Amino acid sequence: MDKPILEALKGHARKVPPIWMMRQAGRYLPEYKRVRATTSSFLEFCYTPDKAAEVTLQPIRRFDFDAAILFSDILVVPDALGQKVWFEGGVGPQLTPVDLKRLALDGPEEAVKRLEPVFQAIERVRAELAGEKALLGFCGAPWTVATYMIAGRGKEDQLAARQAILAEPEACRALFDLLVETSIAYLNEQIRRGVDAVQIFDTWAGSLDDLAFDIWVTEPTRRIVAGVKAVHPDVPVVGFPKGVGLRLQRYVERTGIDAVGLDSGVPLDFARDVLQKRGCVQGNVDPLRLIAGGEALFESVDAILNTLAGGPLVFNLGHGITPETPIAHVHAMIDRVRAWRAPAIA
């Protein structure tokens, strides 16, 4: 059965661009909050297949998106590797910082075994999802995951990890090699269990200088893409390196991804004239405009559609939806996208 998002991700323009939202299963939905309240910890929530599957499906029932994205977290990978990970309310993820000099972590095979509950959630979603809806899997990119593993928490400046790659590059390479191999195994198993495409999230890619970007963002991502394609050559891979500006062109050309996610700062003309000539683009409404709604939202929706919908496009946000977003604004955005028609050529 035709799945519009897969067609777009493979480079085909659609008359009406398919749509989903980053973090579409989450705290802005009352039905999500009700399920979340039944589980004591966030990681327990991610590792309970019935509940993870239920919240993955909730946005499809409410909004009829073209794709469901697996409900999980990028930090299940370090947790599965044996690093202590926990989430504190109002603070966010916390980890016992990894010792780079003595990398006492488990290997990819053991990690994938521990992630069995995630794969079971995929199977449950796949069994319930309509045939025309795609199921998306994901992992965190090695750089972004490593920033949490090294610092022990998320920090805006990523200082601990940035210092580590300069002061201890060989030790960091060992960590990145482990993350690359684990990510390949994790994504390949997600695909085997039923996802149709995968996305690699690199939220903190914009924190690196230009030389470090190629070493710690582009090259590890290229290796993951190659590892997935070696086993599943027809499965689309989306890369999302947030905040990297013009380096997106280099990232797209060198990593082998099929589609690139655009954060809200990417100029639409650049996306059309440079990136879209190389494949599908995905994005990029500012989540703050979705909160505002009305004309602030619609002018962004229209600009994206008028500039990018002539080529392969998956409509999305430029980052994840936030908890305070009015549900009515999500409906309005979806309606605006699905009512769009290409302007007639005089």
C-alpha positions, 0 to 999 in steps of 0.5 A: 500500500502507498505510504505518502511519507515513504514516497517523499523520503525517497525523493518524490514530490507529493501533490499534498505534502505528508505531515508528522511532528517531532515529539508528536506523542507527548505532554501536550496531549491529555491522553498522554498525560493520563497514561504517563501518570500510571508509570513511576519513572520515565524510563519505565514508561519507555520500557513498557511496550503496551504503554509506549505503543499506546502513546505512539498511536495516540497522535494518529487517532487524534490528528490522522498524521501520515506517520507514527514515530516510536515513543522512546528516548535517545538515552535508552542507548547509554542505559542499555550499554550499562551507564546509569540513566535516570530522569528528574522531574523539572530537571531532565535526564541525569547520567553517571558521567562515563569514565573515558579512560576506562570505558566500562560499558557493555557492547552492542549485542548486549545493549540490543538484548536489553532494548527488547521492550522497545522492539516489542512496542514497535511490533504492537504499533505495527499490528494496529497502524493502518496500512497507509501510515508509516512507522518511524524509528530513531536513535540519537546521533553519537555526538548528541548522545555522547554529550549527555554521557560525558557531562552527565546531563544536558547542557546548552554549551556542551562544554564537557564534551567539547573539551573532551574531544580536544583533550582526549580524542582517542578515548572519545573515538573509542566511545564514538565507535561503540555508539556507532556500532550500537546505533547500527544494530539498534536501528537495524533491529527496529527495521526488522521489527517493523519500522518503515524509516529511521531518523538520526537526531543530532540536537547538539550538532550546532555546538561544534566548530567547523573542523570538529563537525566533520569528525564528530558529526558527519563521519559517525552519521555516515558510518551509521547510514552505511551500516543501515543501508548495508542490511536495509538498502531501501529503507529511508534514513533521515538526518536531523543535525540541528543548528548547523547552518550552511554545513547542512549541504556538506552533511547531506552530501557526505552522510548518504542520508535520504532526507534532511530535517530542517531546523527553524533557522534554515532559509527556505530558499537555501533548502529549495535551491541546494538541499532539495536538489539532493533529496527530501527535506523535512520541516520547519515551522518554529514550534513557537509559531505553533503556540501562537497560532493564527497568522503567525502560524499560517504565514510560516506554513504558507511560506514553507509550502509555497517554497518547498512543496514543488519538490520532495517535502515532509511537512514538520516542525523545526524542532519538537512540539512543546507541552504548552501548545494548544491542540486546536493550533495543531489541527489548524496547521494540519488543515492548512497543509492538507488544503494547500494546492500548488499555484496555477502556472500562468 
